[in-house]
Amino acid sequence: MATAEQTELVRRLADDFTALQDAVLARMNGVCAPDIAAALEDASLAGPIVVGLAHADVLARGAVRIAELSAQTPGERHRLRVHARKVRRARSQAEAAYKEQCARMLAGRHRPVETLELRVARMAYPEVYAEAMAQELRDRGLPDGTPQAPESDLVRWFWDRRAAVGGGLPEPVRELRDCDEEAFVQALLRDARDEENPHLLHDTVVERWSRQARTALAWGRYAIGQAERDVHAASRSARQTRLHALEDAYQDAAVLAARAREARIRVAELQDRMWACTTTEPVAGLAAECRAAALTRFADARPELWETVQELTAQHQECPEQADGCPRCHRALAAPLVESGPADSGENEDDDGPTAVPVDGDRYAVLADLPDNAAVAVADATVNDESALCGYGWAAEDGATGYGDSLASSSGEAEIIGICAAALSLLDRHEDVPVVVLCDSIQAVLAVSRVLRTTERTVIPRALLFPEGRELMEKLLLHRHRVQVRWLKGHVGHDLNEAADAFAGLALRRVSGRILPAAARREETRILRSLGSGAGTFSIAA
């Protein structure tokens, strides 16, 4: 049993982020006081420890990067790398411990199991059941949605009504709830850089906070990438000032990482409370009534389907888990019905979506129907683990190649930038012929194809977060009638794909200062020779 002193120590650590982080790092280094080490084992600190180590992890990696760019001694750089590896390992262990604790909590819950007939019907014929549920909810004056905890609209409706009792939402919370995505992300950035916003913890916006935290963190990595570029562009005498700016960017990114992890923990806590809400009255009774009534509507509307469900469940009487309600058996019972599917409606599928992308078969099949006069290139890209810096490269059938660097929020965005850069270069070199860019990223191919097909300008912000990529896409849209983007299976020996990949890696090493100019020129020559099997066949495009 915990003593009063230990309970007080746990409370202090929970309330003081810096003290908690110092204690966790001291434990990591084996110099933690016994009473503090014992307090850190308290279950209530599992989540805060994960948050503290998320913050420490970014700072440790930032310290290594700054040391690499400064005049620090090799011994000091080695010490920082060792520390960063230890922090990363401690963070992984803390994450595992937290997940294990959450799993134990879930295993300890007792949730009433719905009838087997209902679960089979809902899984085998989801559309029919959903329509029956929607009709039931409409007749009761309730919002649409299947009452399943914790994500359902019905539970959310009840939760919001209960939360609004006593004067409604505070105005700052209402503003966070109602603002657009860009304004919300800006609020998250201010929360990290200026002053912590306590209203983000409110149940009404905490889920939105968790969803948008990744975008805010991407902008933190963007600031790191910009600062790192500035360091490389500065003279030796001016580099120290730029390094201070890079250190500030890492500080902001560390806070963003910690707050993003905290948001996920807060959402999990909210869902726990919502789950508890659904298992008690009046929500539990209301949800059960709606499900039972929806099943009755299902049976009345489609008696032949209901008869099939009854036959399957009637044959399932000898199951050893029947006493527990057969909590998992409905999946196997419904599987044959799901595979057969509902009767064909006779309506054609809408073919206005993205062109199908092959993922199997002949790796060159994608090239079979290219226009005879097309200018073809293969593009690739890679993104930095630490910042938003990315490198891209491309190689064309006409012998031209190129590479460069930019800023991207993800590997997918980096691939899109590479596609745009390759296409724009080919458009400049070839007049009045189709331009085809191949890429081994299905995500990037579909995103660019969608943007090129549509006239809606709002599609671009969804595909590209940062201004560098958006500007390239805007330029490419001026030539949308001449451009195609296709998928090509990567890393299977295709010469242009291998060259594009090599150029992308070279570009990233150059912009991050991890290769000297002379070595970069030798690498260019090596890649060109591997492509052309002789001097002069391939060249770097301007």
Buried (B, 14 or more C-beta within 10 A) or exposed (E): EEEEEBEEBBEEBBEEBEBBBBBBBBBBEEEBEEEBEBBBEBEEBBBBBBBBBBBBBBBBBBBBBBBBBBEBEEEEBEBBBEBBEBBBEBBEEBBEBBEEBBEEEEEEEEEEBBBBBBBBBBBBBBEBBBBBBBBBBEEEEBBBBBBBBBEBBBBBBBBEEEBEEEEEBEEBBBBBBEBEEEEBBBBBBEBBBEEEBEBBBBBBBBBBBBEBBBBBBBBBBBBBBBBBBBBEEBEEEEBEEBBEBBBBBBBBBBBBBBBBBBBBBBBBBBBBEBBEBBBEEEBBEBBEEBBBBBBEBBBEBBEEBBEBBBEBBEEBEEBEEEEEBBEEBBEEBBEEBEEEEBEEEEEEEEEEEEBEEBEEEEBEEBBEEBEEEBBBBBBBBBBBEBBBBBBBBBBBBEBBBBBBBBBBBBBBBBBBBBBBBBBBBBBEBBEEBBBBBBBBBBBBBBBBBBBBBBEEEEBBEEBBBBEBBBBBBBBBBEBEEBBBBBBBBBEEEBEBBBBBBBBBBBBBBBBBBEBEEEEBEEBBEEBBEEBBEEEEEBEEBE
